[in-house]
Structures are given as structure tokens and as C-alpha cells.
Amino acid sequence: MERVTIRKGSIISMCKHYDQIVSYVYHEEDCITKMLINYYRDYMDAINLDSMEEIDLIYHYDEALAYYLDNAKFYRLVQEEYNNQNDWGNFIIKNLIHLYEVYQDMVQTKLTESKWL
């Protein structure tokens, strides 16, 4: 029992948006948000804390999912992307992280371009 507590505490300390994500209230018909949050919860339960790759993946997924839940434009982009795909496969977590990185690059590019005007 003590091992579970230590494990959960380690994951939560790494993922600063844990409480926000697991307590997020979404509309019942929002299947994509439900799926993304469920994948987050499942991955939290199954993560191998000895694997740096898995730790890195959950850290980035935590960031991307929190941004998805907070940012309306990114939310719409993700909804559009996932609605256009019929087969999400086993890459749901990596897809969201990739979309987040692409979106952040776009936002950063717009900010940089507008600074010089």
C-alpha cells in the first residue's frame, strides 16, 4: 500500500496539472475530451517510473492536455483533427503532444512576426 502512495505522489509532483485534468468537467457528448482524459488517467496508473521515456511522455502529455482544456483555439484545432481521423490507434498521447508542439510553434512565430511591425 505504501508503494502505491509513493508512486502516485511521484507522478503527481511531476505533472503539475494533474488535479485540473482529473477533475475537469466536460460535456457528456464530448467524446474526444473524455477519451483524452481517460487516456491520461490510465497512463498515470500504468506508468513505469523506471522508464525515462514514459516519464517524459506523461510530463509532455500533462502540459498538452492542460493547454487543450484551457485554450479555446487549441481545443477547436484538436477537436477538428480528431474528428477527421477514424483510427486514432495507439498514438493518441503522442498525437496530442505533436499537435501542441506545432500549435506552440505557430503561436511563437506569430508573436515574433508581430514584434517587428
C-alpha distances in whole Angstrom, upper triangle without the diagonal:
4,5,5,7,9,10,11,13,15,16,17,19,21,22,23,24,21,21,25,24,22,24,27,29,32,34,34,36,35,33,33,31,29,29,28,25,23,24,22,19,19,19,17,14,16,17,17,16,19,22,24,26,23,22,25,26,23,24,28,27,25,29,31,29,29,33,33,32,34,37,40,42,39,38,41,41,38,39,42,41,38,41,43,41,40,38,35,33,30,32,31,29,31,34,33,32,36,37,36,37,41,41,40,43,45,44,45,48,49,49,50,53,54,54,57,59
4,5,5,6,9,10,11,12,14,15,17,19,20,22,23,20,21,25,24,22,24,27,30,32,35,35,38,36,35,34,32,30,30,29,26,25,25,23,20,20,20,17,15,17,17,17,15,17,21,22,25,22,21,24,25,22,23,27,26,25,28,30,29,29,32,33,32,34,37,40,42,39,38,41,41,38,39,43,41,39,42,44,42,42,39,36,35,31,32,31,29,31,34,33,32,35,37,35,36,40,40,39,42,44,43,44,47,48,47,49,52,52,52,55,57
4,5,5,6,9,10,11,12,14,15,17,18,21,22,19,21,24,23,21,24,27,30,32,35,34,37,35,33,32,30,29,28,27,24,23,22,21,18,18,17,15,13,14,14,13,12,14,17,19,21,19,17,21,22,20,21,24,24,23,26,28,27,27,31,32,31,33,36,38,40,37,36,39,39,36,37,40,39,36,39,42,39,39,36,33,32,28,29,29,26,28,31,30,29,33,34,33,34,37,38,37,39,42,41,41,45,46,45,47,50,51,50,53,56
4,6,5,6,8,10,11,12,14,16,16,19,20,16,18,21,20,18,20,23,26,28,31,31,33,31,30,29,27,25,24,23,21,19,19,17,15,15,15,12,10,11,12,12,12,14,17,19,21,18,16,20,20,18,19,23,22,20,24,26,24,24,28,29,28,30,33,35,37,34,33,36,36,33,34,37,36,33,36,39,36,36,34,31,29,26,27,26,24,26,29,28,27,30,32,31,32,35,36,35,37,40,39,40,43,44,44,45,48,49,49,52,54
4,5,5,6,9,10,11,12,14,15,17,18,15,16,20,19,17,19,22,25,28,31,31,33,32,30,30,27,26,25,24,21,20,21,18,16,16,16,13,12,14,14,15,13,16,19,20,22,19,17,21,21,18,19,22,22,20,23,25,24,24,27,28,27,29,32,35,37,34,33,36,36,33,34,38,37,34,37,40,38,38,35,32,31,28,28,27,25,27,30,28,27,31,32,31,32,35,35,34,37,40,39,39,42,44,43,44,47,48,47,51,53
4,6,5,6,9,10,10,12,14,16,18,16,17,20,20,19,21,24,27,29,33,33,35,33,32,31,28,27,27,25,22,22,21,19,17,17,16,13,13,14,13,13,11,13,16,17,20,17,15,18,20,17,17,21,21,19,22,25,24,23,27,28,27,29,32,35,37,34,33,37,36,33,35,38,37,35,38,40,38,38,36,32,31,28,28,27,24,26,29,28,27,30,32,30,31,34,34,33,36,38,38,38,41,42,41,43,46,46,46,49,51
4,5,5,6,9,10,11,12,15,17,14,16,19,18,17,20,22,25,27,31,31,33,30,29,28,26,24,24,22,20,19,18,16,14,14,13,10,9,11,9,9,8,11,13,15,16,14,12,16,16,14,15,18,18,17,20,22,21,21,25,26,25,27,30,33,34,31,30,34,34,30,32,35,33,31,35,37,34,35,32,29,28,24,24,24,21,23,26,25,23,27,29,27,28,31,32,31,33,36,35,35,39,40,39,41,44,45,44,48,50
4,5,5,6,9,10,11,13,14,11,12,16,15,13,16,19,22,24,27,27,30,27,26,25,23,21,21,19,17,16,16,13,11,12,12,8,8,11,10,11,10,14,15,16,18,15,13,16,16,13,14,17,17,15,18,20,19,19,22,23,22,24,27,30,32,29,28,31,31,28,30,33,32,30,32,35,33,33,31,28,27,24,24,22,20,22,25,23,22,26,27,25,27,30,30,29,32,34,34,34,37,39,38,39,42,43,43,46,48
4,5,5,6,9,10,11,13,11,12,16,16,15,17,20,23,25,29,29,32,29,29,27,25,24,24,22,19,19,19,16,14,16,15,11,12,14,13,14,11,15,17,17,19,16,13,16,17,14,14,18,17,15,18,21,20,19,22,24,23,24,27,30,32,29,29,32,32,30,31,34,33,32,35,37,35,36,34,30,30,26,26,25,22,24,26,24,23,27,28,26,27,31,30,29,32,34,33,33,37,38,37,39,42,42,42,45,47
4,6,5,6,9,11,13,12,14,17,17,16,19,21,25,27,30,31,33,30,29,27,25,24,24,21,19,20,19,15,15,16,14,11,12,13,11,11,8,12,13,13,15,13,10,13,15,12,12,16,16,14,16,19,19,19,22,23,23,24,27,30,32,29,28,32,32,29,31,34,32,31,34,36,34,35,33,29,28,25,24,23,20,22,25,23,21,25,27,24,25,29,29,27,30,33,32,32,35,36,35,37,40,41,40,43,45
4,5,5,6,9,11,9,12,14,13,13,16,18,22,23,27,28,29,27,25,24,21,21,20,18,16,16,15,12,11,13,10,7,9,11,9,10,8,12,12,12,14,11,8,11,12,9,9,13,12,11,13,16,15,15,19,20,20,21,24,27,28,25,25,28,28,25,27,30,29,27,30,32,30,31,29,25,25,22,21,20,16,18,21,19,18,22,23,21,22,26,26,25,27,30,29,29,32,34,33,35,38,38,38,41,43
4,5,5,7,8,6,8,11,11,11,13,16,19,21,25,26,28,25,25,23,20,20,20,17,15,16,16,12,11,14,12,9,11,14,12,14,12,15,16,16,17,14,11,13,14,10,10,13,13,10,13,16,15,14,17,19,18,19,22,25,27,24,24,27,27,25,26,30,29,27,30,32,31,32,30,27,26,23,23,21,18,20,22,20,19,22,23,21,22,26,25,24,27,29,28,29,32,33,32,34,37,37,37,40,42
4,6,6,9,9,11,13,14,14,16,18,22,24,28,29,31,28,28,26,23,23,23,20,18,19,19,15,15,17,15,12,14,16,14,15,13,16,16,15,17,15,12,13,15,12,10,14,14,12,13,17,16,15,18,20,20,20,23,26,28,25,25,29,29,27,29,32,30,29,33,35,33,35,33,29,29,26,25,23,20,21,24,21,20,23,24,22,23,26,26,24,27,29,28,28,31,33,31,33,36,36,36,39,41
4,6,9,9,12,14,14,15,17,19,22,24,28,29,30,27,27,24,22,22,22,19,17,18,17,14,14,16,14,11,14,15,12,13,11,14,14,12,14,12,8,10,11,9,7,10,11,9,11,14,14,14,16,19,19,19,22,25,26,23,23,27,27,24,27,29,28,27,30,32,31,32,30,26,26,23,22,20,17,18,21,19,16,20,21,19,19,23,23,21,24,27,25,25,29,30,29,30,34,34,34,37,39
4,6,6,9,10,10,11,14,15,19,20,24,25,27,24,23,21,18,19,19,15,14,16,15,11,12,14,12,10,13,15,12,15,13,16,16,14,15,12,10,10,11,8,6,9,9,6,8,11,11,10,13,15,15,16,18,22,23,20,20,24,23,21,23,26,25,24,27,29,28,29,28,24,24,21,20,18,15,16,19,16,14,18,19,16,17,21,21,19,22,24,23,24,27,28,27,29,32,32,32,36,37
4,6,8,9,10,12,13,14,18,20,24,25,27,24,24,22,19,20,20,17,15,17,17,13,14,17,15,13,16,18,16,18,16,20,19,18,18,16,13,13,14,11,9,11,11,8,8,12,11,9,12,15,14,14,17,20,22,19,20,23,23,21,24,27,26,25,28,30,30,31,30,26,27,24,23,20,17,19,21,18,16,20,20,17,18,22,21,19,22,24,22,23,26,27,26,28,31,31,31,34,36
4,6,5,6,9,10,11,14,16,20,22,23,20,21,19,15,16,17,14,12,15,15,11,12,16,14,12,16,18,17,19,18,21,21,19,19,17,15,15,14,11,10,11,10,6,7,10,9,6,9,12,10,11,14,17,19,17,16,20,21,19,20,24,23,22,25,27,27,29,28,24,25,23,21,18,16,18,19,16,15,18,18,15,17,20,19,18,21,23,21,22,26,26,25,28,30,30,30,34,35
4,6,5,6,8,10,14,16,19,21,23,20,20,18,15,15,16,13,10,12,13,9,9,13,12,10,12,15,14,17,16,20,19,19,19,16,14,15,14,10,10,12,11,7,10,12,10,9,12,13,12,14,17,19,22,19,18,22,22,20,21,25,24,23,25,28,27,28,27,23,24,22,21,18,15,18,19,16,16,20,20,17,20,23,22,21,24,26,25,26,29,30,29,31,34,34,34,37,39
4,5,5,6,8,12,14,18,20,22,20,20,19,16,15,17,15,12,14,15,12,11,15,15,12,15,18,17,20,19,23,23,22,23,20,18,19,18,14,14,16,14,11,12,14,12,10,14,15,12,14,17,20,22,20,19,23,24,21,22,26,26,24,27,30,29,30,29,26,27,25,24,21,18,21,22,19,19,23,22,20,23,25,24,23,27,28,26,28,31,31,30,33,35,35,35,39,40
4,6,6,6,10,12,16,18,20,17,18,17,13,14,16,13,11,14,15,12,12,16,16,14,17,20,19,22,22,25,25,24,23,21,19,19,18,15,14,15,13,10,11,13,10,7,11,12,9,10,14,16,19,17,16,19,21,19,19,23,23,22,24,27,27,28,28,24,26,24,23,20,18,20,21,17,18,21,20,18,21,23,21,21,24,25,23,25,28,28,27,30,33,32,33,36,37
4,5,5,9,10,14,16,18,15,15,14,10,11,12,10,7,10,11,8,9,13,13,12,14,17,17,20,20,24,23,22,21,18,17,18,16,13,13,13,11,8,10,11,7,6,10,10,8,10,13,15,18,16,14,18,19,16,17,21,20,19,21,24,24,25,24,21,22,20,19,16,14,17,18,14,15,19,18,16,19,21,20,20,23,24,23,25,28,28,28,30,33,32,33,37,38
4,6,9,11,14,15,18,15,15,15,11,10,12,11,7,9,11,8,7,11,12,11,12,15,16,20,20,23,23,23,22,19,18,19,17,14,15,16,13,11,13,14,11,10,14,13,11,14,17,19,21,19,17,20,22,19,19,23,23,21,23,26,25,26,25,22,23,21,20,17,16,19,20,17,18,21,21,19,22,25,23,23,27,28,27,29,32,32,32,34,36,36,37,41,41
4,6,9,13,14,17,15,16,16,12,12,14,13,10,11,14,12,11,14,16,14,16,19,20,23,23,27,27,26,26,23,21,22,21,17,18,19,16,13,15,16,13,11,15,14,11,13,17,18,21,20,17,21,22,20,20,24,24,22,24,27,27,28,27,24,26,24,24,20,19,22,23,19,21,24,23,21,24,27,25,25,29,29,28,30,33,32,32,35,37,37,37,41,42
4,6,10,12,14,12,14,13,10,10,13,11,8,11,14,12,12,15,17,16,18,21,21,25,25,28,28,27,26,23,22,23,21,18,18,18,15,13,14,14,11,10,12,11,8,10,14,15,18,17,14,17,19,17,17,20,21,19,21,24,24,25,25,22,24,23,22,19,18,21,21,17,19,22,21,19,22,24,22,23,26,26,25,27,30,30,30,33,35,34,35,39,39
4,7,9,12,10,12,13,10,9,13,13,10,12,15,15,14,17,19,19,20,23,24,28,28,32,31,31,29,26,26,26,24,21,21,21,18,16,18,17,14,13,15,13,10,12,15,15,18,18,15,17,20,18,17,20,22,20,20,24,24,25,25,23,25,25,24,20,20,23,22,19,21,24,22,21,25,26,24,25,28,28,27,29,32,31,31,35,36,36,37,40,41
4,6,8,7,9,10,7,7,11,11,10,12,15,15,15,18,19,20,21,24,25,28,29,33,31,31,29,26,26,26,24,21,22,21,18,17,18,17,13,13,15,12,9,12,14,13,17,16,12,14,17,15,13,17,18,17,17,21,21,22,22,20,23,23,22,18,19,22,21,18,20,23,21,20,24,25,22,24,27,27,26,29,31,30,31,34,35,34,36,40,40
4,5,5,8,10,9,9,12,13,13,14,17,17,18,20,22,23,24,26,27,31,32,36,34,34,32,29,29,29,27,24,25,25,21,20,21,20,16,17,18,15,12,15,16,15,18,17,14,15,18,16,13,17,19,17,16,20,21,21,22,21,24,24,24,20,21,24,22,20,23,25,22,22,26,26,24,26,29,28,28,31,33,32,33,36,37,36,38,41,41
4,6,7,10,9,8,11,14,13,13,16,18,17,19,22,23,23,25,27,31,32,36,34,35,33,30,30,30,27,25,27,26,22,22,23,21,18,19,20,17,15,18,19,18,20,20,16,17,20,18,15,18,20,17,16,20,20,20,21,20,22,23,23,20,21,24,23,21,24,26,24,24,28,28,26,28,32,31,30,33,35,35,36,39,40,39,41,44,44
4,6,9,9,9,11,14,14,14,17,19,19,20,23,24,25,27,28,32,34,37,35,35,33,30,31,31,27,26,27,26,23,23,24,21,18,20,20,17,16,18,19,17,19,19,15,15,18,16,12,15,17,14,13,17,18,17,19,18,21,22,22,19,21,24,21,20,23,25,22,23,27,27,25,28,30,29,29,33,34,33,35,38,38,38,40,43,43
4,6,6,6,9,10,11,12,14,16,17,18,20,22,23,24,26,29,31,34,32,32,30,27,28,27,24,22,24,23,19,19,20,18,15,16,17,13,12,15,16,14,16,15,11,12,14,12,9,12,14,12,11,15,15,16,17,16,19,20,19,16,17,20,18,16,20,21,19,19,23,23,21,24,27,26,26,29,31,30,31,34,35,35,37,40,40
4,6,5,6,9,10,10,12,14,15,16,18,20,21,22,24,27,29,32,30,30,28,25,26,26,22,21,23,22,18,19,20,18,15,17,18,14,14,17,18,17,18,16,13,14,15,12,10,13,13,10,10,14,13,13,14,13,15,17,17,13,15,18,16,15,18,20,18,19,23,23,22,24,27,26,27,30,31,31,33,35,36,36,39,41,41
4,5,5,6,9,10,11,12,14,15,16,18,20,21,22,25,27,30,28,27,25,22,23,23,19,18,20,18,15,16,17,14,12,14,15,11,11,15,15,14,15,13,10,11,12,9,7,10,10,7,8,12,11,12,13,11,14,14,14,10,12,15,13,11,15,16,14,15,19,19,18,21,23,23,23,26,28,28,29,32,33,33,35,38,38
4,5,5,6,8,10,11,12,14,15,17,19,20,21,24,26,29,27,26,24,22,22,22,19,17,18,17,13,14,15,12,9,11,12,9,8,12,13,13,14,12,9,11,13,10,8,12,13,10,12,15,15,16,16,14,16,16,15,12,12,15,14,11,14,17,15,15,18,19,18,20,23,23,22,25,27,27,28,31,32,32,34,37,38
4,6,5,6,9,10,11,12,14,15,17,18,20,23,25,28,26,27,25,22,22,23,19,17,19,18,15,15,17,15,11,13,15,12,11,15,16,16,18,16,13,15,16,13,12,15,15,12,14,17,16,16,16,14,16,16,16,12,13,17,16,14,17,19,18,18,21,23,21,23,26,26,26,29,31,31,32,35,36,36,38,41,41
4,6,5,6,9,10,10,12,14,15,16,18,21,23,26,24,24,22,19,20,21,17,15,18,17,13,14,16,14,11,14,16,13,13,17,18,18,19,16,14,15,16,12,12,15,14,11,12,15,14,14,13,11,12,12,12,9,10,14,13,12,15,17,16,17,20,21,21,22,25,26,26,28,30,31,32,34,36,36,38,41,41
4,5,5,6,9,10,11,12,14,15,16,19,21,24,22,22,19,17,17,17,14,12,14,13,10,11,13,10,8,11,12,10,10,14,15,16,17,14,12,14,14,11,11,14,13,11,13,16,14,15,14,11,13,12,11,8,8,11,11,9,11,14,13,13,17,18,18,19,22,23,23,25,27,28,29,31,33,33,35,38,38
4,5,5,6,9,10,11,13,14,15,19,20,23,22,22,20,17,17,18,15,12,14,14,10,10,13,11,8,10,13,11,10,14,16,17,18,16,13,16,17,13,14,17,17,14,16,19,18,19,18,15,16,15,14,11,10,14,14,12,14,17,16,16,19,21,20,21,24,25,24,26,29,29,30,32,34,35,36,39,40
4,5,5,6,8,10,11,12,14,18,19,22,21,22,20,17,18,19,16,13,16,16,12,12,16,14,11,14,16,14,14,17,19,20,22,19,17,19,20,16,16,19,18,15,17,20,18,18,17,14,15,13,14,11,11,15,15,14,16,19,18,18,21,23,23,24,27,28,28,30,32,33,33,36,38,38,39,42,43
4,5,5,6,8,10,10,11,15,17,20,18,19,17,14,15,16,12,10,14,14,10,11,14,13,10,13,16,14,14,18,20,21,22,19,17,19,19,15,16,19,17,14,17,19,17,17,15,12,12,10,11,8,8,11,12,11,13,16,16,16,19,21,21,22,25,26,26,28,30,31,32,34,36,37,38,41,42
4,6,5,6,9,10,10,14,15,18,17,17,16,12,13,13,11,8,11,11,8,8,11,11,8,11,14,13,13,16,18,20,21,18,16,19,19,16,17,20,19,16,19,22,20,20,19,15,15,13,13,10,8,12,13,11,12,16,16,15,18,20,20,21,24,25,25,27,29,30,30,33,35,35,36,39,41
4,5,5,6,9,10,14,15,18,18,19,18,14,14,16,13,10,13,14,11,11,14,14,12,13,17,16,15,18,21,22,24,21,19,22,22,19,20,23,22,19,22,24,22,23,21,18,18,15,15,13,12,15,17,15,16,19,20,19,22,24,24,24,27,29,28,30,33,34,34,36,38,39,40,43,44
4,5,5,6,8,12,14,17,16,18,17,13,14,16,13,11,14,15,12,13,16,16,14,16,19,18,18,21,23,25,26,23,21,24,24,20,21,24,22,19,22,24,22,22,19,16,15,13,14,12,11,15,17,16,17,20,21,20,23,25,25,26,29,30,30,32,34,35,36,38,40,41,42,45,46
4,5,5,6,9,11,14,13,14,13,9,10,12,10,8,11,12,10,11,14,14,13,15,18,18,18,21,23,25,26,22,21,24,23,20,21,24,22,19,22,24,22,22,19,16,15,12,12,11,9,12,15,14,14,17,19,18,20,23,23,24,26,28,28,30,32,34,34,36,38,39,40,43,44
4,6,5,9,10,13,13,14,14,10,10,12,11,8,10,13,11,10,14,15,13,15,18,18,18,21,23,25,27,23,22,25,25,22,23,26,24,22,25,27,25,25,23,20,19,16,16,15,12,15,17,16,16,19,21,20,21,24,25,25,27,29,29,30,33,34,34,36,39,39,40,43,45
4,6,9,11,14,14,16,16,12,12,15,14,11,14,16,14,14,18,19,17,18,22,21,21,24,26,28,30,27,25,28,28,24,25,28,27,24,27,29,27,26,24,21,20,17,18,17,15,18,20,19,19,23,24,23,25,28,28,28,31,33,33,34,37,38,38,40,42,43,44,47,48
4,6,9,12,12,14,13,10,11,14,13,11,14,16,14,15,19,19,18,20,23,22,23,26,28,30,31,27,26,29,28,25,26,29,26,24,27,29,26,26,23,20,18,15,16,16,14,16,19,19,19,22,24,23,24,27,28,28,31,33,33,34,36,38,38,40,42,43,44,47,49
4,6,9,8,10,10,6,8,11,10,8,11,14,13,13,16,17,17,19,21,22,22,25,27,29,30,26,26,29,28,24,26,29,26,24,27,29,26,27,24,20,19,15,16,16,13,15,18,18,17,20,22,21,22,25,26,26,28,31,31,31,34,36,36,37,40,41,42,44,46
4,5,6,9,9,7,8,11,11,10,13,15,15,16,19,20,20,22,24,25,26,28,30,32,33,29,29,32,31,27,29,32,29,27,31,32,29,29,26,23,21,17,18,18,16,17,20,20,19,22,24,24,24,27,29,28,30,33,33,33,36,38,38,39,42,43,43,46,48
4,5,7,9,7,7,10,11,10,12,15,15,15,18,20,20,21,24,25,26,28,30,32,33,30,29,33,31,28,31,33,31,29,33,34,31,32,29,26,24,20,20,20,17,18,22,21,20,23,25,24,24,27,29,28,30,33,33,32,35,37,37,38,41,42,42,45,47
4,6,9,8,8,11,13,13,14,17,18,18,21,22,23,24,27,28,29,31,32,35,36,32,32,35,34,31,33,35,33,31,35,36,33,33,30,27,25,21,21,22,19,20,23,23,21,24,27,26,25,29,30,29,31,34,34,34,36,39,38,39,42,43,43,46,48
4,5,5,6,9,10,11,12,14,15,17,19,20,21,23,25,26,27,29,30,33,33,29,30,33,31,28,30,32,29,28,32,33,30,31,27,24,22,18,18,19,16,16,20,20,18,20,24,23,22,25,27,26,28,31,31,31,33,36,36,36,39,41,41,43,46
4,5,5,6,8,10,10,12,14,15,17,18,20,21,23,24,26,27,28,31,31,28,28,31,29,27,29,31,29,28,31,32,30,31,28,24,23,19,18,19,16,15,19,19,17,19,22,21,20,23,25,24,25,28,29,28,30,33,33,33,36,38,37,40,42
4,5,5,6,9,10,11,12,14,16,16,18,20,21,22,24,26,27,29,29,25,26,29,26,24,27,28,25,24,28,29,26,27,24,21,19,16,15,16,13,12,16,16,14,15,19,18,17,20,23,22,23,26,27,26,28,31,31,32,34,36,36,38,41
4,5,5,6,8,10,10,12,14,15,16,18,20,20,22,24,25,28,28,24,24,27,25,22,25,27,24,23,27,27,25,26,23,19,18,14,13,14,11,11,15,15,13,16,19,18,18,21,23,22,24,26,27,27,29,32,32,33,35,37,37,40,42
4,5,5,6,9,10,11,13,14,15,17,19,20,21,23,24,27,27,24,24,27,26,23,26,28,26,24,28,29,27,28,26,22,21,17,16,16,13,13,17,16,14,16,19,18,18,21,22,21,23,26,26,26,29,31,31,31,34,36,36,38,41
4,6,5,6,9,10,11,12,14,16,17,18,20,21,22,25,25,22,23,26,24,21,24,26,24,23,27,28,26,27,25,21,20,17,15,15,12,11,15,14,11,14,16,15,14,18,19,18,19,23,23,23,25,28,27,28,31,32,32,35,37
4,5,5,6,9,10,10,12,14,15,16,18,20,21,23,23,19,20,23,21,18,21,23,20,20,23,24,22,24,21,17,17,14,11,12,8,8,11,11,8,11,14,13,13,16,18,17,19,22,22,22,25,27,27,28,31,32,33,35,37
4,5,5,6,9,10,10,12,14,15,16,18,20,22,23,19,19,22,21,18,21,23,21,20,23,25,23,24,22,18,18,15,13,12,8,10,13,11,10,13,15,14,15,18,19,18,20,23,23,23,26,28,28,29,32,33,33,36,38
4,6,5,7,9,10,11,13,14,16,17,18,21,22,18,19,22,21,19,22,24,22,21,25,26,25,27,25,21,21,18,16,15,11,12,14,12,10,13,15,13,13,17,17,16,19,21,21,21,24,26,25,27,29,31,31,33,36
4,5,5,6,9,10,11,12,14,15,16,19,19,16,16,20,18,16,19,21,19,19,22,23,22,24,22,19,19,16,14,13,9,9,11,9,6,10,11,9,10,13,14,13,15,18,18,18,21,23,22,24,26,28,28,31,33
4,5,5,6,8,10,10,12,14,15,18,18,14,14,18,16,14,16,19,17,16,19,21,20,21,20,16,16,14,12,10,6,8,10,7,6,10,11,9,11,14,14,14,17,19,19,20,22,24,24,26,28,29,30,33,34
4,6,5,6,9,10,11,12,14,17,18,15,15,18,18,15,17,20,19,18,21,23,22,24,23,19,20,17,15,13,10,12,13,10,9,13,13,11,13,16,16,15,18,20,19,20,23,24,24,26,29,29,30,33,34
4,6,5,6,9,10,11,12,15,16,13,13,17,16,14,17,20,18,18,22,23,23,25,24,20,21,19,17,14,11,12,13,10,8,12,12,9,10,14,13,12,15,17,16,16,20,21,20,22,25,26,26,29,31
4,6,5,6,9,10,10,13,13,10,10,14,13,11,14,16,15,15,18,20,19,21,20,17,18,17,14,12,9,10,10,7,6,9,8,6,8,11,10,10,13,15,14,16,18,19,20,22,24,25,26,29,30
4,5,5,6,9,10,12,13,10,9,13,13,10,12,15,15,14,17,19,18,20,20,16,18,17,14,11,9,11,11,7,8,11,11,9,12,14,13,13,17,18,17,19,22,22,22,25,27,27,28,31,33
4,5,5,6,9,12,13,11,10,14,14,13,15,18,17,17,20,22,22,24,23,20,22,20,18,15,13,15,15,11,11,14,13,10,13,16,14,13,17,18,17,18,22,22,21,24,26,26,27,30,31
4,5,5,6,9,10,8,8,12,12,11,13,16,16,16,19,21,21,24,23,20,22,21,18,16,14,15,14,10,10,13,11,8,11,13,11,10,14,15,13,15,18,18,18,21,23,23,24,27,28
4,6,6,7,9,6,5,9,9,8,10,12,13,13,15,17,18,20,20,17,20,19,17,14,12,14,13,9,10,12,10,8,12,13,11,12,15,15,14,17,19,19,20,22,24,24,26,29,29
4,6,8,10,9,7,10,12,10,11,15,15,15,17,20,20,22,22,19,22,21,19,16,15,17,16,12,13,16,14,12,15,17,14,15,19,18,17,20,22,22,22,25,27,26,28,31,31
4,7,9,8,8,11,13,12,14,16,17,18,19,22,23,25,26,23,25,24,22,19,17,19,18,14,15,17,15,12,16,17,14,14,18,17,15,18,21,20,19,23,24,24,25,28,29
4,6,5,6,9,10,11,12,14,15,16,18,20,21,24,25,22,25,25,22,19,18,19,17,14,15,16,13,11,14,15,11,12,15,14,12,15,18,16,17,20,21,21,22,25,26
4,6,5,6,9,10,10,12,14,15,16,18,20,23,24,22,25,25,23,20,19,20,18,15,17,18,14,13,16,16,12,14,17,15,14,17,19,17,18,22,22,21,23,27,26
4,5,5,6,9,10,11,12,14,15,17,19,22,23,21,24,25,22,19,19,19,17,14,16,16,12,11,14,13,10,12,14,12,11,15,16,14,16,19,19,19,21,24,24
4,5,5,6,8,10,10,12,14,15,17,20,21,18,21,21,19,16,15,16,13,10,12,12,9,8,11,11,7,9,12,11,10,14,16,15,16,19,20,20,22,25,25
4,5,5,6,9,10,11,12,14,16,18,19,17,20,21,18,15,15,16,14,11,13,14,11,10,14,14,11,13,16,15,14,18,19,19,20,23,24,23,26,29,29
4,5,5,6,9,10,10,12,14,17,19,17,21,22,19,16,17,18,15,13,15,15,12,12,15,14,12,15,17,15,15,19,20,18,20,23,24,23,26,29,28
4,5,5,6,9,10,11,13,16,17,16,19,20,17,15,15,16,12,10,13,12,8,10,13,11,9,12,14,12,13,16,17,17,19,21,22,22,25,27,27
4,5,5,6,8,10,11,14,15,12,16,17,14,11,12,13,9,8,11,11,7,9,12,11,10,13,15,14,15,18,19,19,21,24,24,25,27,30,30
4,6,5,6,9,10,13,14,13,16,18,16,13,14,15,12,11,14,14,11,13,16,15,13,17,19,18,18,21,23,22,24,27,27,27,30,32,32
4,6,5,6,9,12,14,13,17,19,17,14,16,17,13,12,15,15,11,14,16,15,13,17,19,17,18,21,22,21,24,26,26,27,30,32,31
4,6,5,7,10,11,10,14,16,13,11,13,13,10,10,13,12,9,12,14,13,12,16,17,16,18,21,21,21,24,26,26,27,30,32,32
4,5,5,8,9,8,11,13,12,9,12,13,9,9,13,13,11,13,16,15,15,18,20,19,21,23,24,24,27,29,29,30,33,35,35
4,6,7,10,10,14,16,15,13,16,17,13,13,17,16,14,17,19,18,17,21,23,21,23,26,26,26,29,31,31,32,34,37,36
4,7,9,10,14,16,15,14,17,17,13,14,17,16,14,17,19,17,17,21,22,21,23,26,26,26,29,30,30,31,34,36,36
4,6,7,10,13,12,11,14,15,11,13,16,15,14,17,19,18,18,22,23,22,24,27,27,27,30,32,32,33,36,38,38
4,6,9,13,13,12,16,16,14,15,19,18,17,20,22,21,22,25,26,26,28,30,31,31,34,36,36,37,40,41,42
4,5,9,10,10,14,14,12,14,17,17,16,19,21,21,22,25,26,26,28,30,31,32,34,36,36,38,40,42,43
4,7,6,6,10,10,9,11,14,14,14,16,18,18,19,22,23,24,25,28,28,30,32,33,34,36,38,40,41
4,6,7,10,11,10,13,15,15,16,18,20,20,22,24,25,26,28,30,31,32,34,35,36,38,40,42,43
4,6,8,9,9,12,13,14,16,18,19,20,21,23,25,26,28,29,30,32,34,35,36,38,40,42,43
4,6,5,6,9,10,10,12,14,15,16,18,20,21,22,24,25,27,28,30,31,33,34,36,38,39
4,6,5,6,9,10,11,12,14,15,16,18,20,21,22,24,26,27,29,30,32,33,35,37,38
4,5,5,6,9,10,11,13,14,15,17,19,20,21,23,24,26,27,29,30,32,33,36,37
4,5,5,6,9,10,11,12,14,15,17,18,20,21,22,24,26,27,29,30,32,34,35
4,5,5,6,9,10,11,12,14,15,16,18,20,21,23,24,26,27,29,30,32,34
4,5,5,6,9,10,10,12,14,15,16,18,20,21,22,24,26,27,28,31,32
4,6,5,6,9,10,10,12,14,15,16,18,20,21,22,24,26,27,29,31
4,5,5,6,9,10,11,12,14,15,17,19,20,21,23,24,26,28,29
4,5,5,6,8,10,11,12,14,15,17,18,20,21,23,24,27,28
4,5,5,6,9,10,10,12,14,15,16,18,20,21,22,25,26
4,5,5,6,9,10,10,12,14,15,16,18,20,21,23,25
4,5,5,6,9,10,11,12,14,15,17,18,20,22,23
4,5,5,6,9,10,11,12,14,15,17,18,21,22
4,5,5,6,8,10,11,12,14,15,16,19,21
4,5,5,6,9,10,10,12,14,15,17,19
4,5,5,6,9,10,11,12,14,16,17
4,5,5,6,9,10,11,12,15,16
4,5,5,6,9,10,11,13,15
4,5,5,6,9,10,11,13
4,5,5,6,9,10,11
4,5,5,6,9,10
4,6,5,7,9
4,6,6,7
4,5,5
4,6
4
